[in-house]
């Protein structure tokens, strides 16, 4: 799938509106190219540059704002513990205690998570920007290679380098702090000392014994000592003493000393006139919210301290303490709860952020006298990051807090608040994108399905995009007046469109039942059905209406036919040399259903003080021999965001037998070993993870390549060319018409006589013309490649009455069957009845008694015996995994280069300038090798294009779109599709042809004159059929 289609999957939902609008930029670029193509002029991309520059500026501003917010958060945390930016904790171990270091560690780990989130935001945007520049270069055929393009691109590279450097520096700093705190907590003396980072920087008048008592949570001893200090001659009764009591309360909170904290907040504050403020409340909320932070992350569990955890479990800080603190706020309570910190957050923000439902309810109860509109105002109060308490509840998937907030908002009219509707739209979209089930169903009662969020997408559209049919049904059930057909602004896609694009059949069914319009067109004139068909979702296309009656008349214009002709910049395929060897590597799976990503990293067995997963990249290289340098290398950023299916890594090699593929994992900025601390290395090594890749080696063909002019396949304006499928037609179980044995000399001659421009040949090291992968005449399923040619030929001769081809002239009576021979043929049939092919079809092709049987032929015989006026489409059958399984043979075959070379050698041995020859295959690797090894004969890719049932799991053949991209990548002449796709949506023929490809079709529908005429009218170039005479007459 393309980057644009997956873009929303990679986004952080709550930041969706601040991403670079890649889909819009891509659409705008295509529009400019389309208009320039229509006017036969050079595309002018100044408008695209301006839009891109503006998008980059907005993105960088958002990124910098969030980065500065993280810097301020870290500075605030360090200030609270009296630490400087560059001051290691280990230098202050004597002043610290383990419990407060534990809370410091949790705060740093929380910041680390926020940094990872910001880095992901940057990565996705950076990839989008780089792709826009790449698309400008690709669509404009090298036009934007001048100073303007390079200067703009260089400016972005400089900006990106600055962002990378700042984020890397911040991350390294955080990692150093986390590692330092972790090492400091390993010091057992921290549990016995009397120091405190919190108090050391603020109050100079405290007593060491008082700090020790608070840390040990001996509240009964704290009270008299405080009283003594307040009355003593050496005490300060002013602000200094008030600050001491205040700081002792903060110390008790971060140390988990519940009794001491309760005494100080409940009694000491009142006795000594110290006020509870929002800082105290926020600190309690943070301690409560981060309590299980280290336990929730498997890589951090070893950083916990059992002594501190046990003490906290016995008598730690609980919600009751916070609730009592709120109770004692007194008349100024509302002002305290409304007060915001430097980040624009009040206690309700933090309560929602950490999922403290009881606390949120208690805070809201303090404002009940002011009315529901005031309560709603607090719930929708925006912090410096543009987030409300409701946002945080939804983002963190806290259904309890969300329910509390929605209960309040339900009682408030829209007219009483200026932003209620907009905020509800946003959080609905966020909940659906995160797929927070309970919250989504809570929000559906707000009837937000038809209203757009801040990034112009409705909740119904997002639900359809996510593939959640239950969400779609819930939205439809709660809002009977929902607009099913409201389009988003970029592509003009309705919910039905996006369900078709993504292949969500269940969602499409729900929308169709609800009455979604099927005849709408998007901004480029495409229908939803065409999008489904293009992407291989034929099960969806089949349940949709046939379309307007004028679709056939417009099949050569609009929609798919409006795609600008491809003008690709030069790529590796243009530089292939037929006398060189190549290693071609694909990252990730090539088969649907294969589990695993291209790269899967395993969790470390060590306590990870550093996030090693950000800033990773992988270098892929090949070396030949011991000291030979790498011939070439590629580096990719991880994880992979782009579809690499048709972007393999191609390495030219001299001696492929000595080539060694290497995968190196790299970390931006410095070595991965730095994660263990400066000057340290691991004493043990383990498996970091797994890389999934496939590769194919292409070697030069081992014979001379003839110098012939390549034949013109379609596109010449001469109309559709008829191709006899396997000669005069594929053998079937039907008895409605006379059938000759497929892939025989007589069938090829008969097809030519009945009007076929081409005949199709379907593939021991002696190339034979045979379709199936196994021979069944012996009563067992024997793979063709396990037979000698003599054994293969003998199976055919067994069925002939005189053991010779029926093409040889004989007397009529000599062809009569004797009873003895009839018994032999019946014996052959009985033997085949239990073979895989016979069981699945009920017959075996080219068998006497079922068809007009003739001897099997070799490729050499056809090249010599058939006149050159008959063109050949030579389909090269190389078994794929599912075909081997279906044929009942082991998944093994002749080495692919040897297999291909023997067929090419046979063709090259008979250079025939007057015969048109096409090479084709269902197997992608065969097409790749044919395109690399020779450029004499055009190569065509054959695909089912998603035709159900999906037995072929090959992703490069899974849809028309994937097949087109594959064909373009390897410079193939065209594609032959299963006819179902083209019959469903005839305008897709022009989509293929506008890509510079020949479009052909095959399948049972091509035996029906009406379907054949429909495809011919749509502009199909090649039509493969079993009923050559019937279809030839229909097309005349």
DAFENUR-V828719 format. One record per residue. N is the residue number from 0. RES is the residue in three letters. D_CENTER is the distance of its C-alpha to the mean C-alpha in Angstrom with 1 decimal. Layout:
BEGIN
[[N RES D_CENTER] [N RES D_CENTER]]
END
This chain:
BEGIN
[[0 UNK 6.8] [1 UNK 8.2] [2 UNK 7.7] [3 UNK 10.1] [4 UNK 8.6] [5 UNK 5.6] [6 UNK 8.4] [7 UNK 9.8] [8 UNK 7.2] [9 UNK 7.9] [10 UNK 11.5] [11 UNK 14.5] [12 UNK 15.9] [13 UNK 19.5] [14 UNK 19.0] [15 UNK 17.0] [16 UNK 20.2] [17 UNK 20.6] [18 UNK 17.4] [19 UNK 18.0] [20 UNK 17.8] [21 UNK 15.6] [22 UNK 15.5] [23 UNK 19.2] [24 UNK 20.0] [25 UNK 18.2] [26 UNK 20.1] [27 UNK 23.3] [28 UNK 23.0] [29 UNK 22.7] [30 UNK 25.7] [31 UNK 27.8] [32 UNK 27.1] [33 UNK 27.9] [34 UNK 31.1] [35 UNK 32.2] [36 UNK 31.7] [37 UNK 33.8] [38 UNK 36.5] [39 UNK 36.2] [40 UNK 35.9] [41 UNK 33.8] [42 UNK 30.9] [43 UNK 31.9] [44 UNK 29.0] [45 UNK 31.1] [46 UNK 29.7] [47 UNK 26.1] [48 UNK 27.3] [49 UNK 29.0] [50 UNK 26.1] [51 UNK 23.8] [52 UNK 26.6] [53 UNK 27.0] [54 UNK 23.3] [55 UNK 23.4] [56 UNK 26.7] [57 UNK 25.4] [58 UNK 22.3] [59 UNK 24.6] [60 UNK 27.1] [61 UNK 24.8] [62 UNK 23.5] [63 UNK 27.2] [64 UNK 28.3] [65 UNK 26.0] [66 UNK 26.8] [67 UNK 30.5] [68 UNK 30.1] [69 UNK 28.8] [70 UNK 31.7] [71 UNK 34.1] [72 UNK 32.8] [73 UNK 33.4] [74 UNK 36.8] [75 UNK 37.8] [76 UNK 37.0] [77 UNK 38.9] [78 UNK 41.8] [79 UNK 42.1] [80 UNK 42.8] [81 UNK 45.0] [82 UNK 42.8] [83 UNK 42.3] [84 UNK 39.1] [85 UNK 40.2] [86 UNK 42.3] [87 UNK 41.2] [88 UNK 41.8] [89 UNK 43.5] [90 UNK 46.4] [91 UNK 46.9] [92 UNK 46.8] [93 UNK 50.4] [94 UNK 49.7] [95 UNK 46.7] [96 UNK 46.3] [97 UNK 43.5] [98 UNK 42.6] [99 UNK 42.0] [100 UNK 40.1] [101 UNK 37.9] [102 UNK 37.2] [103 UNK 36.7] [104 UNK 34.2] [105 UNK 32.2] [106 UNK 32.3] [107 UNK 30.9] [108 UNK 28.2] [109 UNK 27.3] [110 UNK 27.2] [111 UNK 25.0] [112 UNK 22.4] [113 UNK 22.9] [114 UNK 22.6] [115 UNK 19.3] [116 UNK 18.0] [117 UNK 19.6] [118 UNK 18.2] [119 UNK 14.6] [120 UNK 15.8] [121 UNK 17.3] [122 UNK 14.5] [123 UNK 12.1] [124 UNK 15.3] [125 UNK 16.5] [126 UNK 13.6] [127 UNK 14.0] [128 UNK 17.7] [129 UNK 17.7] [130 UNK 15.7] [131 UNK 18.3] [132 UNK 21.0] [133 UNK 19.5] [134 UNK 19.4] [135 UNK 22.9] [136 UNK 24.0] [137 UNK 22.4] [138 UNK 23.6] [139 UNK 26.9] [140 UNK 27.8] [141 UNK 29.0] [142 UNK 30.9] [143 UNK 29.6] [144 UNK 30.7] [145 UNK 33.7] [146 UNK 34.7] [147 UNK 33.1] [148 UNK 29.6] [149 UNK 30.0] [150 UNK 31.7] [151 UNK 29.0] [152 UNK 26.2] [153 UNK 28.5] [154 UNK 29.0] [155 UNK 25.3] [156 UNK 25.2] [157 UNK 28.2] [158 UNK 26.7] [159 UNK 23.5] [160 UNK 25.8] [161 UNK 27.8] [162 UNK 24.9] [163 UNK 23.7] [164 UNK 27.3] [165 UNK 28.0] [166 UNK 25.0] [167 UNK 25.8] [168 UNK 29.4] [169 UNK 28.8] [170 UNK 26.5] [171 UNK 29.2] [172 UNK 31.8] [173 UNK 30.2] [174 UNK 29.7] [175 UNK 33.3] [176 UNK 34.5] [177 UNK 32.6] [178 UNK 33.9] [179 UNK 37.4] [180 UNK 37.5] [181 UNK 36.4] [182 UNK 39.2] [183 UNK 41.7] [184 UNK 41.2] [185 UNK 42.1] [186 UNK 45.7] [187 UNK 47.7] [188 UNK 50.2] [189 UNK 47.8] [190 UNK 48.8] [191 UNK 52.5] [192 UNK 52.7] [193 UNK 53.8] [194 UNK 51.6] [195 UNK 48.9] [196 UNK 46.6] [197 UNK 46.5] [198 UNK 50.3] [199 UNK 51.2] [200 UNK 49.9] [201 UNK 51.3] [202 UNK 54.6] [203 UNK 57.3] [204 UNK 59.8] [205 UNK 58.2] [206 UNK 59.8] [207 UNK 58.0] [208 UNK 59.4] [209 UNK 57.8] [210 UNK 54.4] [211 UNK 54.9] [212 UNK 56.0] [213 UNK 53.0] [214 UNK 50.6] [215 UNK 52.5] [216 UNK 52.3] [217 UNK 56.1] [218 UNK 56.5] [219 UNK 60.1] [220 UNK 61.1] [221 UNK 59.0] [222 UNK 61.0] [223 UNK 64.5] [224 UNK 63.3] [225 UNK 61.7] [226 UNK 65.0] [227 UNK 67.0] [228 UNK 65.0] [229 UNK 65.3] [230 UNK 69.1] [231 UNK 69.8] [232 UNK 71.7] [233 UNK 68.9] [234 UNK 66.1] [235 UNK 64.7] [236 UNK 64.8] [237 UNK 62.8] [238 UNK 59.3] [239 UNK 58.9] [240 UNK 59.6] [241 UNK 57.3] [242 UNK 54.5] [243 UNK 55.3] [244 UNK 55.0] [245 UNK 51.8] [246 UNK 50.3] [247 UNK 51.6] [248 UNK 49.7] [249 UNK 46.4] [250 UNK 47.3] [251 UNK 47.8] [252 UNK 44.5] [253 UNK 42.4] [254 UNK 44.6] [255 UNK 44.1] [256 UNK 47.8] [257 UNK 47.9] [258 UNK 51.7] [259 UNK 52.4] [260 UNK 49.7] [261 UNK 51.3] [262 UNK 54.8] [263 UNK 53.9] [264 UNK 52.0] [265 UNK 54.3] [266 UNK 57.7] [267 UNK 57.7] [268 UNK 55.9] [269 UNK 58.4] [270 UNK 61.4] [271 UNK 60.8] [272 UNK 59.3] [273 UNK 55.8] [274 UNK 53.2] [275 UNK 49.9] [276 UNK 47.3] [277 UNK 43.6] [278 UNK 43.0] [279 UNK 44.4] [280 UNK 42.5] [281 UNK 39.2] [282 UNK 40.0] [283 UNK 40.7] [284 UNK 37.5] [285 UNK 35.5] [286 UNK 37.3] [287 UNK 36.7] [288 UNK 33.1] [289 UNK 32.3] [290 UNK 34.5] [291 UNK 31.9] [292 UNK 29.4] [293 UNK 29.9] [294 UNK 30.1] [295 UNK 26.7] [296 UNK 25.0] [297 UNK 25.7] [298 UNK 25.9] [299 UNK 28.6] [300 UNK 30.9] [301 UNK 33.3] [302 UNK 34.0] [303 UNK 35.7] [304 UNK 39.5] [305 UNK 41.3] [306 UNK 44.5] [307 UNK 42.9] [308 UNK 40.8] [309 UNK 44.0] [310 UNK 45.9] [311 UNK 43.3] [312 UNK 43.1] [313 UNK 46.9] [314 UNK 47.5] [315 UNK 44.5] [316 UNK 43.4] [317 UNK 42.7] [318 UNK 41.9] [319 UNK 45.7] [320 UNK 46.4] [321 UNK 44.2] [322 UNK 45.6] [323 UNK 49.2] [324 UNK 48.4] [325 UNK 47.3] [326 UNK 50.5] [327 UNK 52.7] [328 UNK 51.3] [329 UNK 54.3] [330 UNK 55.0] [331 UNK 52.6] [332 UNK 49.7] [333 UNK 48.0] [334 UNK 48.1] [335 UNK 46.6] [336 UNK 43.8] [337 UNK 43.2] [338 UNK 43.3] [339 UNK 40.1] [340 UNK 39.4] [341 UNK 38.4] [342 UNK 34.8] [343 UNK 36.0] [344 UNK 35.4] [345 UNK 38.1] [346 UNK 38.4] [347 UNK 36.6] [348 UNK 33.4] [349 UNK 33.6] [350 UNK 34.6] [351 UNK 31.6] [352 UNK 29.3] [353 UNK 30.6] [354 UNK 30.9] [355 UNK 34.7] [356 UNK 35.6] [357 UNK 39.4] [358 UNK 39.5] [359 UNK 37.8] [360 UNK 40.2] [361 UNK 43.2] [362 UNK 42.2] [363 UNK 42.0] [364 UNK 45.3] [365 UNK 47.0] [366 UNK 46.3] [367 UNK 47.4] [368 UNK 50.7] [369 UNK 49.0] [370 UNK 47.4] [371 UNK 44.0] [372 UNK 43.1] [373 UNK 43.6] [374 UNK 41.4] [375 UNK 38.7] [376 UNK 39.1] [377 UNK 38.4] [378 UNK 35.3] [379 UNK 34.0] [380 UNK 35.3] [381 UNK 32.9] [382 UNK 32.6] [383 UNK 32.1] [384 UNK 28.3] [385 UNK 28.7] [386 UNK 27.9] [387 UNK 30.4] [388 UNK 31.2] [389 UNK 29.5] [390 UNK 26.3] [391 UNK 26.5] [392 UNK 27.4] [393 UNK 24.4] [394 UNK 21.9] [395 UNK 23.4] [396 UNK 23.4] [397 UNK 27.2] [398 UNK 28.4] [399 UNK 32.1] [400 UNK 32.2] [401 UNK 30.3] [402 UNK 32.8] [403 UNK 35.7] [404 UNK 34.5] [405 UNK 33.8] [406 UNK 37.3] [407 UNK 38.8] [408 UNK 36.9] [409 UNK 37.8] [410 UNK 41.4] [411 UNK 41.0] [412 UNK 41.3] [413 UNK 38.9] [414 UNK 42.0] [415 UNK 42.7] [416 UNK 39.5] [417 UNK 38.1] [418 UNK 34.4] [419 UNK 33.9] [420 UNK 32.2] [421 UNK 29.7] [422 UNK 28.9] [423 UNK 28.4] [424 UNK 26.1] [425 UNK 23.9] [426 UNK 23.9] [427 UNK 23.3] [428 UNK 20.0] [429 UNK 19.1] [430 UNK 20.1] [431 UNK 18.1] [432 UNK 14.8] [433 UNK 15.7] [434 UNK 16.8] [435 UNK 20.2] [436 UNK 22.0] [437 UNK 25.6] [438 UNK 25.3] [439 UNK 23.6] [440 UNK 26.6] [441 UNK 29.0] [442 UNK 27.7] [443 UNK 27.9] [444 UNK 31.7] [445 UNK 31.5] [446 UNK 30.6] [447 UNK 27.9] [448 UNK 26.0] [449 UNK 27.4] [450 UNK 27.6] [451 UNK 25.1] [452 UNK 23.8] [453 UNK 24.3] [454 UNK 21.3] [455 UNK 22.7] [456 UNK 20.5] [457 UNK 22.4] [458 UNK 21.6] [459 UNK 21.8] [460 UNK 19.2] [461 UNK 16.8] [462 UNK 17.7] [463 UNK 17.1] [464 UNK 13.7] [465 UNK 12.8] [466 UNK 14.3] [467 UNK 17.3] [468 UNK 20.3] [469 UNK 22.6] [470 UNK 21.8] [471 UNK 22.5] [472 UNK 25.7] [473 UNK 26.8] [474 UNK 26.5] [475 UNK 28.4] [476 UNK 31.0] [477 UNK 31.8] [478 UNK 32.1] [479 UNK 34.0] [480 UNK 34.1] [481 UNK 30.4] [482 UNK 29.4] [483 UNK 27.0] [484 UNK 26.7] [485 UNK 26.2] [486 UNK 23.7] [487 UNK 21.5] [488 UNK 23.0] [489 UNK 20.5] [490 UNK 19.9] [491 UNK 22.6] [492 UNK 20.3] [493 UNK 21.8] [494 UNK 20.2] [495 UNK 20.9] [496 UNK 19.2] [497 UNK 15.9] [498 UNK 16.3] [499 UNK 16.9] [500 UNK 14.0] [501 UNK 11.5] [502 UNK 13.8] [503 UNK 15.3] [504 UNK 18.7] [505 UNK 20.3] [506 UNK 19.7] [507 UNK 21.0] [508 UNK 24.0] [509 UNK 24.8] [510 UNK 24.7] [511 UNK 26.8] [512 UNK 29.3] [513 UNK 29.6] [514 UNK 30.6] [515 UNK 27.6] [516 UNK 28.8] [517 UNK 27.5] [518 UNK 29.4] [519 UNK 27.9] [520 UNK 26.5] [521 UNK 23.8] [522 UNK 24.7] [523 UNK 24.5] [524 UNK 26.4] [525 UNK 23.8] [526 UNK 24.1] [527 UNK 21.6] [528 UNK 22.7] [529 UNK 22.1] [530 UNK 18.4] [531 UNK 18.1] [532 UNK 20.0] [533 UNK 18.3] [534 UNK 14.9] [535 UNK 16.8] [536 UNK 17.2] [537 UNK 20.9] [538 UNK 21.7] [539 UNK 21.1] [540 UNK 23.0] [541 UNK 25.9] [542 UNK 26.6] [543 UNK 26.9] [544 UNK 30.2] [545 UNK 31.3] [546 UNK 31.4] [547 UNK 34.3] [548 UNK 37.1] [549 UNK 36.8] [550 UNK 33.3] [551 UNK 35.0] [552 UNK 37.2] [553 UNK 34.4] [554 UNK 32.1] [555 UNK 32.8] [556 UNK 32.0] [557 UNK 29.6] [558 UNK 26.0] [559 UNK 24.4] [560 UNK 27.6] [561 UNK 27.3] [562 UNK 24.4] [563 UNK 26.1] [564 UNK 27.1] [565 UNK 24.9] [566 UNK 26.5] [567 UNK 24.4] [568 UNK 25.4] [569 UNK 26.5] [570 UNK 24.0] [571 UNK 24.7] [572 UNK 25.6] [573 UNK 28.5] [574 UNK 30.0] [575 UNK 30.0] [576 UNK 33.5] [577 UNK 34.7] [578 UNK 36.9] [579 UNK 34.3] [580 UNK 31.9] [581 UNK 28.2] [582 UNK 25.6] [583 UNK 22.1] [584 UNK 19.3] [585 UNK 15.7] [586 UNK 13.4] [587 UNK 11.4] [588 UNK 12.2] [589 UNK 13.7] [590 UNK 14.7] [591 UNK 13.2] [592 UNK 14.4] [593 UNK 14.3] [594 UNK 13.6] [595 UNK 12.4] [596 UNK 10.1] [597 UNK 11.3] [598 UNK 13.3] [599 UNK 14.6] [600 UNK 17.4] [601 UNK 20.2] [602 UNK 22.1] [603 UNK 25.3] [604 UNK 28.6] [605 UNK 30.2] [606 UNK 30.4] [607 UNK 27.6] [608 UNK 29.3] [609 UNK 26.6] [610 UNK 22.9] [611 UNK 21.9] [612 UNK 18.1] [613 UNK 18.1] [614 UNK 18.9] [615 UNK 17.9] [616 UNK 17.5] [617 UNK 18.1] [618 UNK 20.8] [619 UNK 21.0] [620 UNK 24.5] [621 UNK 27.1] [622 UNK 30.8] [623 UNK 33.7] [624 UNK 36.7] [625 UNK 37.9] [626 UNK 38.5] [627 UNK 36.7] [628 UNK 34.3] [629 UNK 30.7] [630 UNK 30.5] [631 UNK 27.2] [632 UNK 24.3] [633 UNK 20.8] [634 UNK 19.2] [635 UNK 15.5] [636 UNK 14.4] [637 UNK 12.6] [638 UNK 10.1] [639 UNK 8.2] [640 UNK 6.3] [641 UNK 7.2] [642 UNK 7.1] [643 UNK 10.1] [644 UNK 11.2] [645 UNK 14.2] [646 UNK 14.7] [647 UNK 16.6] [648 UNK 19.1] [649 UNK 22.6] [650 UNK 25.7] [651 UNK 29.2] [652 UNK 31.5] [653 UNK 35.2] [654 UNK 35.5] [655 UNK 32.3] [656 UNK 34.3] [657 UNK 34.5] [658 UNK 31.0] [659 UNK 29.2] [660 UNK 25.5] [661 UNK 24.8] [662 UNK 21.8] [663 UNK 22.8] [664 UNK 21.0] [665 UNK 22.2] [666 UNK 22.5] [667 UNK 23.1] [668 UNK 26.8] [669 UNK 28.4] [670 UNK 28.4] [671 UNK 26.5] [672 UNK 30.0] [673 UNK 30.7] [674 UNK 29.0] [675 UNK 32.2] [676 UNK 34.4] [677 UNK 36.6] [678 UNK 38.5] [679 UNK 37.0] [680 UNK 35.3] [681 UNK 34.3] [682 UNK 36.9] [683 UNK 34.4] [684 UNK 31.3] [685 UNK 28.6] [686 UNK 25.4] [687 UNK 22.6] [688 UNK 19.8] [689 UNK 18.5] [690 UNK 16.8] [691 UNK 15.5] [692 UNK 16.6] [693 UNK 18.6] [694 UNK 21.4] [695 UNK 24.1] [696 UNK 27.4] [697 UNK 29.1] [698 UNK 32.8] [699 UNK 35.4] [700 UNK 37.2] [701 UNK 40.5] [702 UNK 42.8] [703 UNK 43.8] [704 UNK 41.6] [705 UNK 43.9] [706 UNK 44.2] [707 UNK 43.6] [708 UNK 42.3] [709 UNK 39.0] [710 UNK 39.4] [711 UNK 38.1] [712 UNK 35.7] [713 UNK 35.7] [714 UNK 35.4] [715 UNK 39.0] [716 UNK 40.1] [717 UNK 42.0] [718 UNK 40.1] [719 UNK 38.3] [720 UNK 39.2] [721 UNK 39.9] [722 UNK 38.8] [723 UNK 40.6] [724 UNK 38.1] [725 UNK 39.3] [726 UNK 42.6] [727 UNK 44.3] [728 UNK 41.5] [729 UNK 39.5] [730 UNK 41.8] [731 UNK 41.1] [732 UNK 43.0] [733 UNK 44.4] [734 UNK 48.2] [735 UNK 48.4] [736 UNK 48.9] [737 UNK 50.2] [738 UNK 47.6] [739 UNK 48.2] [740 UNK 46.5] [741 UNK 43.2] [742 UNK 42.7] [743 UNK 46.5] [744 UNK 48.7] [745 UNK 50.5] [746 UNK 47.3] [747 UNK 46.2] [748 UNK 49.6] [749 UNK 49.7] [750 UNK 46.4] [751 UNK 47.7] [752 UNK 50.9] [753 UNK 49.0] [754 UNK 47.1] [755 UNK 44.0] [756 UNK 43.1] [757 UNK 41.0] [758 UNK 41.0] [759 UNK 38.0] [760 UNK 38.6] [761 UNK 36.5] [762 UNK 36.8] [763 UNK 41.3] [764 UNK 41.6] [765 UNK 43.7] [766 UNK 41.2] [767 UNK 42.0] [768 UNK 41.2] [769 UNK 39.6] [770 UNK 36.6] [771 UNK 36.1] [772 UNK 34.9] [773 UNK 37.9] [774 UNK 41.6] [775 UNK 43.2] [776 UNK 46.9] [777 UNK 48.0] [778 UNK 46.8] [779 UNK 43.8] [780 UNK 40.3] [781 UNK 40.6] [782 UNK 37.8] [783 UNK 39.0] [784 UNK 38.3] [785 UNK 40.7] [786 UNK 43.6] [787 UNK 46.1] [788 UNK 46.9] [789 UNK 50.3] [790 UNK 48.9] [791 UNK 46.5] [792 UNK 49.3] [793 UNK 51.7] [794 UNK 49.6] [795 UNK 50.0] [796 UNK 53.7] [797 UNK 54.4] [798 UNK 53.9] [799 UNK 56.2] [800 UNK 59.9] [801 UNK 61.2] [802 UNK 58.2] [803 UNK 57.5] [804 UNK 55.4] [805 UNK 56.5] [806 UNK 56.3] [807 UNK 59.6] [808 UNK 62.5] [809 UNK 64.5] [810 UNK 67.3] [811 UNK 66.2] [812 UNK 67.9] [813 UNK 66.3] [814 UNK 62.9] [815 UNK 64.1] [816 UNK 62.6] [817 UNK 65.1] [818 UNK 64.8] [819 UNK 64.1] [820 UNK 61.2] [821 UNK 59.9] [822 UNK 60.0] [823 UNK 58.0] [824 UNK 55.3] [825 UNK 55.2] [826 UNK 54.8] [827 UNK 51.9] [828 UNK 50.3] [829 UNK 51.0] [830 UNK 49.4] [831 UNK 46.2] [832 UNK 45.9] [833 UNK 44.1] [834 UNK 41.5] [835 UNK 37.8] [836 UNK 38.0] [837 UNK 41.2] [838 UNK 40.0] [839 UNK 36.8] [840 UNK 38.7] [841 UNK 42.3] [842 UNK 43.5] [843 UNK 43.0] [844 UNK 42.9] [845 UNK 46.1] [846 UNK 48.4] [847 UNK 52.0] [848 UNK 53.0] [849 UNK 49.7] [850 UNK 49.3] [851 UNK 51.6] [852 UNK 50.9] [853 UNK 51.1] [854 UNK 50.5] [855 UNK 47.1] [856 UNK 46.8] [857 UNK 45.5] [858 UNK 43.7] [859 UNK 46.8] [860 UNK 49.0] [861 UNK 47.0] [862 UNK 46.9] [863 UNK 50.7] [864 UNK 51.9] [865 UNK 49.9] [866 UNK 51.0] [867 UNK 48.8] [868 UNK 48.6] [869 UNK 46.1] [870 UNK 42.6] [871 UNK 40.2] [872 UNK 36.6] [873 UNK 36.1] [874 UNK 33.2] [875 UNK 32.5] [876 UNK 31.6] [877 UNK 29.8] [878 UNK 28.6] [879 UNK 25.0] [880 UNK 24.4] [881 UNK 24.6] [882 UNK 27.7] [883 UNK 29.4] [884 UNK 29.0] [885 UNK 30.2] [886 UNK 33.1] [887 UNK 34.1] [888 UNK 34.2] [889 UNK 32.7] [890 UNK 29.4] [891 UNK 31.3] [892 UNK 32.6] [893 UNK 34.4] [894 UNK 32.8] [895 UNK 30.7] [896 UNK 32.5] [897 UNK 35.9] [898 UNK 34.9] [899 UNK 33.9] [900 UNK 36.8] [901 UNK 39.4] [902 UNK 38.4] [903 UNK 38.3] [904 UNK 41.6] [905 UNK 43.2] [906 UNK 42.1] [907 UNK 43.1] [908 UNK 46.5] [909 UNK 47.4] [910 UNK 46.5] [911 UNK 47.1] [912 UNK 46.9] [913 UNK 47.8] [914 UNK 45.2] [915 UNK 41.7] [916 UNK 39.1] [917 UNK 35.4] [918 UNK 33.2] [919 UNK 30.3] [920 UNK 28.1] [921 UNK 25.4] [922 UNK 24.3] [923 UNK 21.9] [924 UNK 23.6] [925 UNK 27.0] [926 UNK 26.0] [927 UNK 24.9] [928 UNK 28.1] [929 UNK 30.3] [930 UNK 28.9] [931 UNK 29.6] [932 UNK 32.9] [933 UNK 34.6] [934 UNK 34.6] [935 UNK 37.6] [936 UNK 36.1] [937 UNK 33.1] [938 UNK 30.1] [939 UNK 28.2] [940 UNK 25.1] [941 UNK 25.6] [942 UNK 22.9] [943 UNK 22.9] [944 UNK 20.1] [945 UNK 19.0] [946 UNK 22.6] [947 UNK 23.2] [948 UNK 24.0] [949 UNK 20.9] [950 UNK 22.6] [951 UNK 20.8] [952 UNK 17.4] [953 UNK 16.8] [954 UNK 13.5] [955 UNK 15.3] [956 UNK 17.7] [957 UNK 15.8] [958 UNK 16.4] [959 UNK 18.7] [960 UNK 16.0] [961 UNK 14.6] [962 UNK 18.2] [963 UNK 19.3] [964 UNK 16.9] [965 UNK 18.1] [966 UNK 21.7] [967 UNK 21.6] [968 UNK 20.1] [969 UNK 23.0] [970 UNK 25.7] [971 UNK 26.4] [972 UNK 29.0] [973 UNK 27.2] [974 UNK 25.6] [975 UNK 27.4] [976 UNK 25.6] [977 UNK 26.7] [978 UNK 28.9] [979 UNK 27.4] [980 UNK 24.7] [981 UNK 27.4] [982 UNK 29.9] [983 UNK 27.6] [984 UNK 26.8] [985 UNK 29.3] [986 UNK 28.1] [987 UNK 25.0] [988 UNK 27.6] [989 UNK 28.1] [990 UNK 24.4] [991 UNK 24.5] [992 UNK 27.9] [993 UNK 27.0] [994 UNK 24.5] [995 UNK 27.6] [996 UNK 27.1] [997 UNK 29.7] [998 UNK 28.7] [999 UNK 30.3] [1000 UNK 30.1] [1001 UNK 31.4] [1002 UNK 32.0] [1003 UNK 34.7] [1004 UNK 34.5] [1005 UNK 35.8] [1006 UNK 39.1] [1007 UNK 39.6] [1008 UNK 41.4] [1009 UNK 39.9] [1010 UNK 36.3] [1011 UNK 37.3] [1012 UNK 39.1] [1013 UNK 36.1] [1014 UNK 33.8] [1015 UNK 36.7] [1016 UNK 37.1] [1017 UNK 33.4] [1018 UNK 34.0] [1019 UNK 32.6] [1020 UNK 34.1] [1021 UNK 34.5] [1022 UNK 35.3] [1023 UNK 35.6] [1024 UNK 38.0] [1025 UNK 40.3] [1026 UNK 43.0] [1027 UNK 43.8] [1028 UNK 47.2] [1029 UNK 46.1] [1030 UNK 43.1] [1031 UNK 45.1] [1032 UNK 47.8] [1033 UNK 45.4] [1034 UNK 43.9] [1035 UNK 47.3]]
END
